[in-house]
Amino acid sequence: MEILENVMKLYEEDYTYIHPKYKDNPKEFRWQVLNYLEYLLDKEGYNENIQEVKNDYLEMDIELEEPEDFESLDYFFIYIRLERILNKRKYKTIKLRTLLKKYGYKRRSDKFLKHIRECLLFYHIKAYQKSEHADLSKINLDERITFKVMDFI
């Protein structure tokens, strides 16, 4: 029951950042978050069972929506916001090289940096290095970066 309460707390407190298709549909939002949590808690089991689910849906002649790509860079920043809301954690620290590698990048291209800047702006997160604003295009790949949520009710 606590998980459901936290999901609804997330819906209320982070409403601004919720995808428009869920803003007027808290039930669908709750379903998607719980489905994603199940995936995060047991990725192998989730992936193994997806084929069984597909077979069941085929037997019932119901079209199954493909699961989203959970390895998207956006999820890193969404996770930071979730941690702030649900666990009161104010920041996330990671090496830039680790962030690149985690999301399948080998180097920090202009496209990669642009996307990170867009995510930081959208989710109201700032990047710091040793308590000062971090310019991700100039810092060493092995330096630690702290991402901090700037606005929280």
N, CA, C and O atoms as a GROMACS GRO file, in nm:
protein
  612
    1MET      N    1   0.082  -0.120   0.000
    1MET     CA    2   0.000   0.000   0.000
    1MET      C    3   0.087   0.126   0.000
    1MET      O    4   0.049   0.228  -0.058
    2GLU      N    5   0.203   0.118   0.065
    2GLU     CA    6   0.292   0.234   0.070
    2GLU      C    7   0.341   0.273  -0.070
    2GLU      O    8   0.357   0.391  -0.100
    3ILE      N    9   0.364   0.174  -0.155
    3ILE     CA   10   0.408   0.201  -0.292
    3ILE      C   11   0.302   0.281  -0.366
    3ILE      O   12   0.334   0.379  -0.434
    4LEU      N   13   0.177   0.241  -0.354
    4LEU     CA   14   0.068   0.313  -0.421
    4LEU      C   15   0.058   0.456  -0.369
    4LEU      O   16   0.037   0.550  -0.447
    5GLU      N   17   0.074   0.474  -0.239
    5GLU     CA   18   0.071   0.609  -0.182
    5GLU      C   19   0.184   0.694  -0.238
    5GLU      O   20   0.164   0.812  -0.270
    6ASN      N   21   0.303   0.635  -0.252
    6ASN     CA   22   0.418   0.708  -0.307
    6ASN      C   23   0.397   0.742  -0.454
    6ASN      O   24   0.437   0.850  -0.499
    7VAL      N   25   0.335   0.652  -0.529
    7VAL     CA   26   0.307   0.679  -0.670
    7VAL      C   27   0.211   0.797  -0.682
    7VAL      O   28   0.230   0.884  -0.766
    8MET      N   29   0.110   0.800  -0.598
    8MET     CA   30   0.014   0.911  -0.604
    8MET      C   31   0.077   1.041  -0.554
    8MET      O   32   0.044   1.149  -0.602
    9LYS      N   33   0.168   1.030  -0.458
    9LYS     CA   34   0.242   1.148  -0.412
    9LYS      C   35   0.326   1.204  -0.527
    9LYS      O   36   0.333   1.325  -0.548
   10LEU      N   37   0.389   1.113  -0.600
   10LEU     CA   38   0.466   1.153  -0.717
   10LEU      C   39   0.377   1.223  -0.819
   10LEU      O   40   0.414   1.326  -0.874
   11TYR      N   41   0.260   1.167  -0.844
   11TYR     CA   42   0.166   1.225  -0.940
   11TYR      C   43   0.128   1.367  -0.900
   11TYR      O   44   0.123   1.457  -0.984
   12GLU      N   45   0.102   1.388  -0.773
   12GLU     CA   46   0.060   1.519  -0.724
   12GLU      C   47   0.175   1.620  -0.720
   12GLU      O   48   0.160   1.734  -0.764
   13GLU      N   49   0.288   1.578  -0.667
   13GLU     CA   50   0.398   1.672  -0.644
   13GLU      C   51   0.484   1.699  -0.767
   13GLU      O   52   0.550   1.803  -0.774
   14ASP      N   53   0.484   1.609  -0.862
   14ASP     CA   54   0.565   1.629  -0.981
   14ASP      C   55   0.479   1.636  -1.107
   14ASP      O   56   0.523   1.602  -1.217
   15TYR      N   57   0.356   1.680  -1.089
   15TYR     CA   58   0.257   1.685  -1.196
   15TYR      C   59   0.308   1.759  -1.320
   15TYR      O   60   0.279   1.719  -1.432
   16THR      N   61   0.382   1.866  -1.299
   16THR     CA   62   0.434   1.948  -1.409
   16THR      C   63   0.518   1.867  -1.507
   16THR      O   64   0.519   1.897  -1.626
   17TYR      N   65   0.588   1.763  -1.458
   17TYR     CA   66   0.682   1.688  -1.540
   17TYR      C   67   0.624   1.559  -1.595
   17TYR      O   68   0.694   1.482  -1.660
   18ILE      N   69   0.498   1.535  -1.569
   18ILE     CA   70   0.433   1.413  -1.617
   18ILE      C   71   0.398   1.430  -1.764
   18ILE      O   72   0.356   1.537  -1.807
   19HIS      N   73   0.416   1.324  -1.839
   19HIS     CA   74   0.383   1.326  -1.982
   19HIS      C   75   0.235   1.364  -1.997
   19HIS      O   76   0.151   1.316  -1.921
   20PRO      N   77   0.203   1.449  -2.095
   20PRO     CA   78   0.065   1.496  -2.113
   20PRO      C   79  -0.041   1.384  -2.123
   20PRO      O   80  -0.155   1.404  -2.081
   21LYS      N   81  -0.004   1.270  -2.177
   21LYS     CA   82  -0.106   1.164  -2.190
   21LYS      C   83  -0.147   1.106  -2.055
   21LYS      O   84  -0.247   1.034  -2.047
   22TYR      N   85  -0.072   1.135  -1.948
   22TYR     CA   86  -0.107   1.085  -1.815
   22TYR      C   87  -0.165   1.192  -1.723
   22TYR      O   88  -0.216   1.160  -1.616
   23LYS      N   89  -0.158   1.318  -1.764
   23LYS     CA   90  -0.200   1.426  -1.675
   23LYS      C   91  -0.347   1.417  -1.635
   23LYS      O   92  -0.382   1.449  -1.521
   24ASP      N   93  -0.432   1.374  -1.725
   24ASP     CA   94  -0.574   1.362  -1.694
   24ASP      C   95  -0.614   1.217  -1.668
   24ASP      O   96  -0.733   1.184  -1.666
   25ASN      N   97  -0.516   1.132  -1.647
   25ASN     CA   98  -0.544   0.991  -1.628
   25ASN      C   99  -0.454   0.932  -1.519
   25ASN      O  100  -0.359   0.860  -1.550
   26PRO      N  101  -0.483   0.963  -1.392
   26PRO     CA  102  -0.397   0.914  -1.284
   26PRO      C  103  -0.392   0.761  -1.276
   26PRO      O  104  -0.292   0.704  -1.232
   27LYS      N  105  -0.498   0.695  -1.318
   27LYS     CA  106  -0.501   0.549  -1.314
   27LYS      C  107  -0.397   0.492  -1.412
   27LYS      O  108  -0.324   0.399  -1.377
   28GLU      N  109  -0.391   0.547  -1.533
   28GLU     CA  110  -0.293   0.501  -1.632
   28GLU      C  111  -0.151   0.536  -1.586
   28GLU      O  112  -0.058   0.457  -1.605
   29PHE      N  113  -0.134   0.653  -1.526
   29PHE     CA  114  -0.004   0.692  -1.471
   29PHE      C  115   0.042   0.590  -1.367
   29PHE      O  116   0.155   0.542  -1.371
   30ARG      N  117  -0.048   0.557  -1.274
   30ARG     CA  118  -0.017   0.460  -1.169
   30ARG      C  119   0.022   0.325  -1.232
   30ARG      O  120   0.120   0.262  -1.189
   31TRP      N  121  -0.054   0.281  -1.332
   31TRP     CA  122  -0.026   0.155  -1.398
   31TRP      C  123   0.113   0.156  -1.461
   31TRP      O  124   0.189   0.060  -1.446
   32GLN      N  125   0.147   0.262  -1.531
   32GLN     CA  126   0.277   0.270  -1.599
   32GLN      C  127   0.393   0.273  -1.497
   32GLN      O  128   0.495   0.208  -1.519
   33VAL      N  129   0.377   0.347  -1.389
   33VAL     CA  130   0.483   0.354  -1.287
   33VAL      C  131   0.502   0.218  -1.221
   33VAL      O  132   0.615   0.173  -1.203
   34LEU      N  133   0.393   0.153  -1.185
   34LEU     CA  134   0.404   0.021  -1.121
   34LEU      C  135   0.465  -0.081  -1.216
   34LEU      O  136   0.543  -0.167  -1.174
   35ASN      N  137   0.430  -0.074  -1.343
   35ASN     CA  138   0.488  -0.164  -1.443
   35ASN      C  139   0.638  -0.140  -1.454
   35ASN      O  140   0.716  -0.235  -1.462
   36TYR      N  141   0.679  -0.013  -1.454
   36TYR     CA  142   0.821   0.020  -1.463
   36TYR      C  143   0.895  -0.025  -1.338
   36TYR      O  144   1.007  -0.076  -1.346
   37LEU      N  145   0.833  -0.008  -1.221
   37LEU     CA  146   0.895  -0.053  -1.096
   37LEU      C  147   0.917  -0.204  -1.099
   37LEU      O  148   1.021  -0.254  -1.056
   38GLU      N  149   0.819  -0.276  -1.149
   38GLU     CA  150   0.832  -0.422  -1.160
   38GLU      C  151   0.951  -0.456  -1.249
   38GLU      O  152   1.029  -0.547  -1.218
   39TYR      N  153   0.964  -0.383  -1.359
   39TYR     CA  154   1.078  -0.404  -1.449
   39TYR      C  155   1.210  -0.377  -1.377
   39TYR      O  156   1.303  -0.457  -1.388
   40LEU      N  157   1.219  -0.266  -1.304
   40LEU     CA  158   1.343  -0.230  -1.235
   40LEU      C  159   1.381  -0.332  -1.128
   40LEU      O  160   1.499  -0.361  -1.109
   41LEU      N  161   1.282  -0.385  -1.058
   41LEU     CA  162   1.308  -0.479  -0.949
   41LEU      C  163   1.350  -0.617  -0.998
   41LEU      O  164   1.423  -0.688  -0.928
   42ASP      N  165   1.306  -0.657  -1.118
   42ASP     CA  166   1.338  -0.790  -1.168
   42ASP      C  167   1.345  -0.787  -1.321
   42ASP      O  168   1.256  -0.840  -1.389
   43LYS      N  169   1.450  -0.726  -1.375
   43LYS     CA  170   1.463  -0.711  -1.520
   43LYS      C  171   1.464  -0.846  -1.592
   43LYS      O  172   1.397  -0.862  -1.694
   44GLU      N  173   1.540  -0.941  -1.539
   44GLU     CA  174   1.549  -1.071  -1.606
   44GLU      C  175   1.414  -1.142  -1.607
   44GLU      O  176   1.371  -1.193  -1.710
   45GLY      N  177   1.349  -1.147  -1.493
   45GLY     CA  178   1.218  -1.211  -1.483
   45GLY      C  179   1.115  -1.141  -1.570
   45GLY      O  180   1.032  -1.205  -1.634
   46TYR      N  181   1.121  -1.009  -1.572
   46TYR     CA  182   1.028  -0.930  -1.654
   46TYR      C  183   1.045  -0.965  -1.801
   46TYR      O  184   0.948  -0.989  -1.872
   47ASN      N  185   1.170  -0.967  -1.847
   47ASN     CA  186   1.197  -0.997  -1.988
   47ASN      C  187   1.162  -1.142  -2.024
   47ASN      O  188   1.115  -1.168  -2.135
   48GLU      N  189   1.184  -1.236  -1.930
   48GLU     CA  190   1.148  -1.375  -1.956
   48GLU      C  191   0.997  -1.391  -1.970
   48GLU      O  192   0.949  -1.466  -2.055
   49ASN      N  193   0.923  -1.322  -1.885
   49ASN     CA  194   0.778  -1.337  -1.884
   49ASN      C  195   0.708  -1.262  -1.997
   49ASN      O  196   0.592  -1.291  -2.028
   50ILE      N  197   0.776  -1.168  -2.059
   50ILE     CA  198   0.711  -1.087  -2.162
   50ILE      C  199   0.667  -1.175  -2.280
   50ILE      O  200   0.563  -1.149  -2.340
   51GLN      N  201   0.746  -1.278  -2.313
   51GLN     CA  202   0.706  -1.366  -2.424
   51GLN      C  203   0.580  -1.445  -2.388
   51GLN      O  204   0.493  -1.465  -2.472
   52GLU      N  205   0.569  -1.489  -2.263
   52GLU     CA  206   0.448  -1.559  -2.219
   52GLU      C  207   0.326  -1.467  -2.229
   52GLU      O  208   0.219  -1.509  -2.272
   53VAL      N  209   0.345  -1.344  -2.189
   53VAL     CA  210   0.235  -1.247  -2.196
   53VAL      C  211   0.196  -1.224  -2.342
   53VAL      O  212   0.077  -1.219  -2.374
   54LYS      N  213   0.295  -1.210  -2.430
   54LYS     CA  214   0.266  -1.191  -2.572
   54LYS      C  215   0.186  -1.308  -2.628
   54LYS      O  216   0.091  -1.288  -2.704
   55ASN      N  217   0.224  -1.430  -2.590
   55ASN     CA  218   0.151  -1.548  -2.637
   55ASN      C  219   0.006  -1.548  -2.588
   55ASN      O  220  -0.085  -1.581  -2.663
   56ASP      N  221  -0.014  -1.511  -2.461
   56ASP     CA  222  -0.150  -1.504  -2.407
   56ASP      C  223  -0.233  -1.402  -2.483
   56ASP      O  224  -0.349  -1.427  -2.516
   57TYR      N  225  -0.174  -1.287  -2.510
   57TYR     CA  226  -0.247  -1.183  -2.582
   57TYR      C  227  -0.280  -1.226  -2.725
   57TYR      O  228  -0.387  -1.195  -2.776
   58LEU      N  229  -0.187  -1.298  -2.789
   58LEU     CA  230  -0.212  -1.348  -2.924
   58LEU      C  231  -0.330  -1.447  -2.924
   58LEU      O  232  -0.414  -1.445  -3.014
   59GLU      N  233  -0.334  -1.533  -2.823
   59GLU     CA  234  -0.444  -1.629  -2.811
   59GLU      C  235  -0.579  -1.559  -2.793
   59GLU      O  236  -0.681  -1.605  -2.844
   60MET      N  237  -0.578  -1.447  -2.722
   60MET     CA  238  -0.701  -1.371  -2.699
   60MET      C  239  -0.728  -1.271  -2.810
   60MET      O  240  -0.828  -1.199  -2.806
   61ASP      N  241  -0.638  -1.265  -2.911
   61ASP     CA  242  -0.650  -1.174  -3.022
   61ASP      C  243  -0.652  -1.027  -2.976
   61ASP      O  244  -0.733  -0.947  -3.024
   62ILE      N  245  -0.562  -0.995  -2.883
   62ILE     CA  246  -0.547  -0.860  -2.831
   62ILE      C  247  -0.406  -0.813  -2.865
   62ILE      O  248  -0.309  -0.885  -2.843
   63GLU      N  249  -0.397  -0.691  -2.919
   63GLU     CA  250  -0.266  -0.637  -2.955
   63GLU      C  251  -0.196  -0.586  -2.829
   63GLU      O  252  -0.253  -0.509  -2.752
   64LEU      N  253  -0.072  -0.629  -2.809
   64LEU     CA  254   0.007  -0.590  -2.692
   64LEU      C  255   0.101  -0.478  -2.731
   64LEU      O  256   0.174  -0.488  -2.830
   65GLU      N  257   0.099  -0.371  -2.652
   65GLU     CA  258   0.190  -0.259  -2.677
   65GLU      C  259   0.331  -0.299  -2.636
   65GLU      O  260   0.350  -0.356  -2.529
   66GLU      N  261   0.429  -0.270  -2.721
   66GLU     CA  262   0.567  -0.304  -2.690
   66GLU      C  263   0.617  -0.223  -2.571
   66GLU      O  264   0.582  -0.105  -2.560
   67PRO      N  265   0.697  -0.283  -2.482
   67PRO     CA  266   0.751  -0.207  -2.369
   67PRO      C  267   0.844  -0.097  -2.416
   67PRO      O  268   0.906  -0.108  -2.522
   68GLU      N  269   0.853   0.008  -2.339
   68GLU     CA  270   0.939   0.120  -2.375
   68GLU      C  271   1.086   0.082  -2.360
   68GLU      O  272   1.119  -0.017  -2.294
   69ASP      N  273   1.172   0.160  -2.421
   69ASP     CA  274   1.315   0.141  -2.407
   69ASP      C  275   1.355   0.201  -2.272
   69ASP      O  276   1.363   0.323  -2.258
   70PHE      N  277   1.381   0.115  -2.175
   70PHE     CA  278   1.411   0.162  -2.041
   70PHE      C  279   1.556   0.205  -2.025
   70PHE      O  280   1.596   0.248  -1.916
   71GLU      N  281   1.636   0.196  -2.128
   71GLU     CA  282   1.775   0.235  -2.118
   71GLU      C  283   1.797   0.379  -2.166
   71GLU      O  284   1.910   0.422  -2.186
   72SER      N  285   1.690   0.452  -2.184
   72SER     CA  286   1.699   0.589  -2.232
   72SER      C  287   1.769   0.679  -2.130
   72SER      O  288   1.750   0.663  -2.009
   73LEU      N  289   1.848   0.771  -2.178
   73LEU     CA  290   1.918   0.865  -2.092
   73LEU      C  291   1.821   0.946  -2.005
   73LEU      O  292   1.856   0.983  -1.893
   74ASP      N  293   1.702   0.973  -2.056
   74ASP     CA  294   1.605   1.050  -1.980
   74ASP      C  295   1.573   0.985  -1.846
   74ASP      O  296   1.547   1.055  -1.747
   75TYR      N  297   1.575   0.852  -1.841
   75TYR     CA  298   1.540   0.784  -1.717
   75TYR      C  299   1.638   0.813  -1.605
   75TYR      O  300   1.601   0.807  -1.488
   76PHE      N  301   1.762   0.844  -1.638
   76PHE     CA  302   1.859   0.882  -1.536
   76PHE      C  303   1.811   1.007  -1.463
   76PHE      O  304   1.818   1.014  -1.340
   77PHE      N  305   1.763   1.105  -1.537
   77PHE     CA  306   1.718   1.231  -1.477
   77PHE      C  307   1.582   1.216  -1.411
   77PHE      O  308   1.555   1.280  -1.309
   78ILE      N  309   1.496   1.134  -1.468
   78ILE     CA  310   1.368   1.106  -1.403
   78ILE      C  311   1.394   1.038  -1.268
   78ILE      O  312   1.328   1.069  -1.169
   79TYR      N  313   1.489   0.946  -1.267
   79TYR     CA  314   1.523   0.875  -1.144
   79TYR      C  315   1.570   0.973  -1.035
   79TYR      O  316   1.534   0.957  -0.918
   80ILE      N  317   1.648   1.072  -1.073
   80ILE     CA  318   1.694   1.171  -0.975
   80ILE      C  319   1.574   1.243  -0.913
   80ILE      O  320   1.571   1.263  -0.791
   81ARG      N  321   1.476   1.280  -0.994
   81ARG     CA  322   1.356   1.346  -0.941
   81ARG      C  323   1.276   1.252  -0.852
   81ARG      O  324   1.228   1.292  -0.747
   82LEU      N  325   1.263   1.127  -0.893
   82LEU     CA  326   1.191   1.030  -0.812
   82LEU      C  327   1.257   1.012  -0.676
   82LEU      O  328   1.190   1.009  -0.573
   83GLU      N  329   1.388   1.001  -0.676
   83GLU     CA  330   1.462   0.987  -0.551
   83GLU      C  331   1.437   1.107  -0.459
   83GLU      O  332   1.424   1.090  -0.338
   84ARG      N  333   1.431   1.226  -0.515
   84ARG     CA  334   1.408   1.347  -0.436
   84ARG      C  335   1.269   1.346  -0.375
   84ARG      O  336   1.252   1.381  -0.258
   85ILE      N  337   1.170   1.308  -0.453
   85ILE     CA  338   1.032   1.310  -0.406
   85ILE      C  339   1.004   1.197  -0.308
   85ILE      O  340   0.948   1.218  -0.201
   86LEU      N  341   1.043   1.076  -0.346
   86LEU     CA  342   1.005   0.960  -0.267
   86LEU      C  343   1.100   0.929  -0.152
   86LEU      O  344   1.056   0.881  -0.047
   87ASN      N  345   1.227   0.957  -0.168
   87ASN     CA  346   1.325   0.921  -0.066
   87ASN      C  347   1.397   1.041  -0.005
   87ASN      O  348   1.487   1.024   0.078
   88LYS      N  349   1.357   1.160  -0.045
   88LYS     CA  350   1.417   1.285   0.005
   88LYS      C  351   1.566   1.297  -0.026
   88LYS      O  352   1.637   1.377   0.036
   89ARG      N  353   1.614   1.219  -0.122
   89ARG     CA  354   1.754   1.230  -0.163
   89ARG      C  355   1.768   1.350  -0.254
   89ARG      O  356   1.696   1.361  -0.353
   90LYS      N  357   1.858   1.441  -0.223
   90LYS     CA  358   1.866   1.569  -0.293
   90LYS      C  359   1.957   1.569  -0.416
   90LYS      O  360   1.951   1.660  -0.497
   91TYR      N  361   2.042   1.466  -0.429
   91TYR     CA  362   2.138   1.470  -0.538
   91TYR      C  363   2.180   1.328  -0.579
   91TYR      O  364   2.152   1.230  -0.510
   92LYS      N  365   2.247   1.321  -0.694
   92LYS     CA  366   2.304   1.197  -0.745
   92LYS      C  367   2.442   1.231  -0.797
   92LYS      O  368   2.458   1.327  -0.873
   93THR      N  369   2.542   1.154  -0.757
   93THR     CA  370   2.679   1.177  -0.800
   93THR      C  371   2.723   1.061  -0.888
   93THR      O  372   2.700   0.945  -0.857
   94ILE      N  373   2.788   1.095  -1.001
   94ILE     CA  374   2.833   0.994  -1.096
   94ILE      C  375   2.948   1.052  -1.178
   94ILE      O  376   2.955   1.173  -1.201
   95LYS      N  377   3.038   0.965  -1.222
   95LYS     CA  378   3.144   1.010  -1.313
   95LYS      C  379   3.083   1.026  -1.452
   95LYS      O  380   2.995   0.950  -1.491
   96LEU      N  381   3.131   1.124  -1.525
   96LEU     CA  382   3.081   1.147  -1.661
   96LEU      C  383   3.106   1.025  -1.750
   96LEU      O  384   3.021   0.989  -1.831
   97ARG      N  385   3.221   0.960  -1.734
   97ARG     CA  386   3.252   0.841  -1.813
   97ARG      C  387   3.151   0.730  -1.784
   97ARG      O  388   3.109   0.660  -1.876
   98THR      N  389   3.113   0.713  -1.658
   98THR     CA  390   3.015   0.611  -1.619
   98THR      C  391   2.879   0.641  -1.680
   98THR      O  392   2.811   0.551  -1.728
   99LEU      N  393   2.841   0.767  -1.678
   99LEU     CA  394   2.713   0.808  -1.738
   99LEU      C  395   2.712   0.779  -1.888
   99LEU      O  396   2.615   0.726  -1.941
  100LEU      N  397   2.820   0.814  -1.955
  100LEU     CA  398   2.831   0.786  -2.098
  100LEU      C  399   2.818   0.636  -2.125
  100LEU      O  400   2.741   0.594  -2.211
  101LYS      N  401   2.895   0.558  -2.051
  101LYS     CA  402   2.897   0.414  -2.072
  101LYS      C  403   2.762   0.350  -2.041
  101LYS      O  404   2.716   0.262  -2.114
  102LYS      N  405   2.698   0.395  -1.934
  102LYS     CA  406   2.570   0.339  -1.892
  102LYS      C  407   2.464   0.352  -2.001
  102LYS      O  408   2.376   0.267  -2.013
  103TYR      N  409   2.471   0.457  -2.080
  103TYR     CA  410   2.371   0.481  -2.183
  103TYR      C  411   2.424   0.456  -2.325
  103TYR      O  412   2.366   0.504  -2.423
  104GLY      N  413   2.534   0.381  -2.334
  104GLY     CA  414   2.581   0.334  -2.463
  104GLY      C  415   2.661   0.433  -2.545
  104GLY      O  416   2.676   0.415  -2.666
  105TYR      N  417   2.712   0.536  -2.482
  105TYR     CA  418   2.793   0.634  -2.555
  105TYR      C  419   2.941   0.608  -2.526
  105TYR      O  420   2.977   0.566  -2.416
  106LYS      N  421   3.026   0.635  -2.626
  106LYS     CA  422   3.169   0.616  -2.607
  106LYS      C  423   3.241   0.748  -2.584
  106LYS      O  424   3.348   0.753  -2.525
  107ARG      N  425   3.180   0.856  -2.631
  107ARG     CA  426   3.240   0.988  -2.611
  107ARG      C  427   3.130   1.091  -2.596
  107ARG      O  428   3.014   1.064  -2.630
  108ARG      N  429   3.164   1.206  -2.546
  108ARG     CA  430   3.063   1.311  -2.528
  108ARG      C  431   3.053   1.395  -2.653
  108ARG      O  432   3.128   1.490  -2.672
  109SER      N  433   2.962   1.359  -2.735
  109SER     CA  434   2.939   1.434  -2.859
  109SER      C  435   2.855   1.558  -2.828
  109SER      O  436   2.798   1.571  -2.720
  110ASP      N  437   2.849   1.648  -2.924
  110ASP     CA  438   2.766   1.767  -2.909
  110ASP      C  439   2.620   1.728  -2.891
  110ASP      O  440   2.547   1.790  -2.814
  111LYS      N  441   2.577   1.624  -2.963
  111LYS     CA  442   2.439   1.577  -2.953
  111LYS      C  443   2.409   1.525  -2.812
  111LYS      O  444   2.303   1.554  -2.756
  112PHE      N  445   2.502   1.448  -2.756
  112PHE     CA  446   2.487   1.395  -2.620
  112PHE      C  447   2.478   1.509  -2.519
  112PHE      O  448   2.389   1.510  -2.434
  113LEU      N  449   2.569   1.606  -2.530
  113LEU     CA  450   2.570   1.719  -2.437
  113LEU      C  451   2.443   1.804  -2.451
  113LEU      O  452   2.389   1.851  -2.351
  114LYS      N  453   2.397   1.821  -2.573
  114LYS     CA  454   2.274   1.897  -2.596
  114LYS      C  455   2.156   1.828  -2.528
  114LYS      O  456   2.073   1.894  -2.464
  115HIS      N  457   2.149   1.697  -2.542
  115HIS     CA  458   2.040   1.623  -2.480
  115HIS      C  459   2.046   1.633  -2.327
  115HIS      O  460   1.943   1.650  -2.262
  116ILE      N  461   2.165   1.623  -2.271
  116ILE     CA  462   2.179   1.637  -2.125
  116ILE      C  463   2.134   1.775  -2.082
  116ILE      O  464   2.063   1.788  -1.982
  117ARG      N  465   2.174   1.878  -2.153
  117ARG     CA  466   2.133   2.015  -2.118
  117ARG      C  467   1.982   2.030  -2.122
  117ARG      O  468   1.922   2.095  -2.036
  118GLU      N  469   1.919   1.970  -2.223
  118GLU     CA  470   1.773   1.974  -2.234
  118GLU      C  471   1.708   1.904  -2.115
  118GLU      O  472   1.610   1.953  -2.059
  119CYS      N  473   1.761   1.789  -2.076
  119CYS     CA  474   1.708   1.716  -1.961
  119CYS      C  475   1.726   1.797  -1.833
  119CYS      O  476   1.634   1.805  -1.751
  120LEU      N  477   1.842   1.856  -1.815
  120LEU     CA  478   1.868   1.937  -1.695
  120LEU      C  479   1.770   2.053  -1.687
  120LEU      O  480   1.716   2.083  -1.580
  121LEU      N  481   1.748   2.117  -1.799
  121LEU     CA  482   1.655   2.230  -1.802
  121LEU      C  483   1.512   2.184  -1.773
  121LEU      O  484   1.443   2.243  -1.691
  122PHE      N  485   1.469   2.079  -1.841
  122PHE     CA  486   1.332   2.032  -1.826
  122PHE      C  487   1.302   1.983  -1.684
  122PHE      O  488   1.197   2.014  -1.628
  123TYR      N  489   1.395   1.907  -1.626
  123TYR     CA  490   1.371   1.849  -1.494
  123TYR      C  491   1.419   1.938  -1.379
  123TYR      O  492   1.413   1.897  -1.263
  124HIS      N  493   1.465   2.058  -1.410
  124HIS     CA  494   1.513   2.154  -1.310
  124HIS      C  495   1.622   2.092  -1.223
  124HIS      O  496   1.615   2.090  -1.100
  125ILE      N  497   1.723   2.042  -1.293
  125ILE     CA  498   1.839   1.981  -1.227
  125ILE      C  499   1.962   2.059  -1.270
  125ILE      O  500   1.974   2.102  -1.385
  126LYS      N  501   2.053   2.078  -1.176
  126LYS     CA  502   2.179   2.145  -1.209
  126LYS      C  503   2.295   2.050  -1.185
  126LYS      O  504   2.290   1.964  -1.097
  127ALA      N  505   2.400   2.067  -1.265
  127ALA     CA  506   2.520   1.985  -1.254
  127ALA      C  507   2.628   2.065  -1.182
  127ALA      O  508   2.654   2.181  -1.214
  128TYR      N  509   2.690   2.001  -1.084
  128TYR     CA  510   2.797   2.064  -1.007
  128TYR      C  511   2.920   1.976  -1.005
  128TYR      O  512   2.913   1.854  -1.013
  129GLN      N  513   3.034   2.043  -0.995
  129GLN     CA  514   3.160   1.974  -0.976
  129GLN      C  515   3.232   2.048  -0.864
  129GLN      O  516   3.266   2.166  -0.878
  130LYS      N  517   3.256   1.980  -0.756
  130LYS     CA  518   3.321   2.040  -0.639
  130LYS      C  519   3.251   2.169  -0.598
  130LYS      O  520   3.315   2.272  -0.580
  131SER      N  521   3.120   2.164  -0.582
  131SER     CA  522   3.034   2.274  -0.536
  131SER      C  523   3.023   2.392  -0.631
  131SER      O  524   2.966   2.495  -0.594
  132GLU      N  525   3.076   2.380  -0.751
  132GLU     CA  526   3.063   2.486  -0.851
  132GLU      C  527   2.990   2.432  -0.973
  132GLU      O  528   2.993   2.312  -1.000
  133HIS      N  529   2.925   2.522  -1.047
  133HIS     CA  530   2.853   2.480  -1.168
  133HIS      C  531   2.948   2.406  -1.261
  133HIS      O  532   3.060   2.451  -1.286
  134ALA      N  533   2.904   2.292  -1.312
  134ALA     CA  534   2.989   2.209  -1.399
  134ALA      C  535   2.955   2.232  -1.545
  134ALA      O  536   2.839   2.224  -1.585
  135ASP      N  537   3.056   2.259  -1.624
  135ASP     CA  538   3.041   2.266  -1.769
  135ASP      C  539   3.079   2.128  -1.823
  135ASP      O  540   3.197   2.095  -1.831
  136LEU      N  541   2.979   2.050  -1.859
  136LEU     CA  542   3.002   1.911  -1.898
  136LEU      C  543   3.088   1.896  -2.023
  136LEU      O  544   3.144   1.789  -2.047
  137SER      N  545   3.099   2.002  -2.100
  137SER     CA  546   3.182   1.994  -2.222
  137SER      C  547   3.330   2.011  -2.190
  137SER      O  548   3.415   1.981  -2.275
  138LYS      N  549   3.362   2.058  -2.070
  138LYS     CA  550   3.502   2.088  -2.038
  138LYS      C  551   3.562   2.000  -1.929
  138LYS      O  552   3.684   1.992  -1.918
  139ILE      N  553   3.481   1.935  -1.849
  139ILE     CA  554   3.538   1.859  -1.738
  139ILE      C  555   3.595   1.726  -1.785
  139ILE      O  556   3.554   1.671  -1.887
  140ASN      N  557   3.689   1.676  -1.708
  140ASN     CA  558   3.752   1.547  -1.734
  140ASN      C  559   3.647   1.436  -1.721
  140ASN      O  560   3.562   1.442  -1.633
  141LEU      N  561   3.653   1.336  -1.808
  141LEU     CA  562   3.555   1.227  -1.806
  141LEU      C  563   3.556   1.148  -1.675
  141LEU      O  564   3.456   1.087  -1.639
  142ASP      N  565   3.669   1.148  -1.605
  142ASP     CA  566   3.677   1.073  -1.480
  142ASP      C  567   3.647   1.157  -1.356
  142ASP      O  568   3.665   1.111  -1.243
  143GLU      N  569   3.602   1.279  -1.377
  143GLU     CA  570   3.561   1.365  -1.265
  143GLU      C  571   3.418   1.330  -1.225
  143GLU      O  572   3.335   1.295  -1.309
  144ARG      N  573   3.391   1.340  -1.097
  144ARG     CA  574   3.256   1.316  -1.048
  144ARG      C  575   3.171   1.442  -1.066
  144ARG      O  576   3.216   1.554  -1.044
  145ILE      N  577   3.046   1.417  -1.107
  145ILE     CA  578   2.950   1.526  -1.125
  145ILE      C  579   2.836   1.501  -1.026
  145ILE      O  580   2.793   1.388  -1.006
  146THR      N  581   2.789   1.607  -0.965
  146THR     CA  582   2.674   1.597  -0.876
  146THR      C  583   2.557   1.663  -0.945
  146THR      O  584   2.563   1.781  -0.981
  147PHE      N  585   2.448   1.587  -0.964
  147PHE     CA  586   2.325   1.638  -1.021
  147PHE      C  587   2.227   1.663  -0.906
  147PHE      O  588   2.197   1.572  -0.828
  148LYS      N  589   2.178   1.785  -0.897
  148LYS     CA  590   2.091   1.823  -0.785
  148LYS      C  591   1.961   1.882  -0.837
  148LYS      O  592   1.960   1.968  -0.925
  149VAL      N  593   1.849   1.834  -0.781
  149VAL     CA  594   1.717   1.888  -0.816
  149VAL      C  595   1.704   2.025  -0.752
  149VAL      O  596   1.727   2.040  -0.632
  150MET      N  597   1.666   2.125  -0.832
  150MET     CA  598   1.664   2.263  -0.784
  150MET      C  599   1.530   2.307  -0.729
  150MET      O  600   1.526   2.389  -0.638
  151ASP      N  601   1.421   2.255  -0.781
  151ASP     CA  602   1.291   2.298  -0.728
  151ASP      C  603   1.218   2.178  -0.674
  151ASP      O  604   1.209   2.074  -0.739
  152PHE      N  605   1.165   2.193  -0.558
  152PHE     CA  606   1.088   2.086  -0.499
  152PHE      C  607   0.991   2.147  -0.398
  152PHE      O  608   1.029   2.230  -0.316
  153ILE      N  609   0.868   2.105  -0.407
  153ILE     CA  610   0.765   2.159  -0.318
  153ILE      C  611   0.773   2.089  -0.186
  153ILE      O  612   0.695   2.118  -0.095
   0.00000   0.00000   0.00000
